[in-house]
């Protein structure tokens, strides 16, 4: 497992634009594509985690929001008037 992680980290590092002159020509495109793919996954994962966190906060506040709306509905309910 450690070897695979180390190999993946090396491949990702060699795909960085800073290594353009140091990569073998045959591996240039695959390494750059791998680097871009990992960056895209990391960027999208951050967006997903933010969306999940905000959704969890909304779900946590729904009962409180329901209580406030019930209180407001009771306060705004028309009072019954007796006929004259």
ABEGO torsion letter per residue (X at the ends): XAAAAAAAAAAAAAABAAAAAABBAAAAAAAAAAAAAAAAAAAAAAAAAAAAAAAAAAAAAAAAAAAAAAAAAAAABBBBBBBX
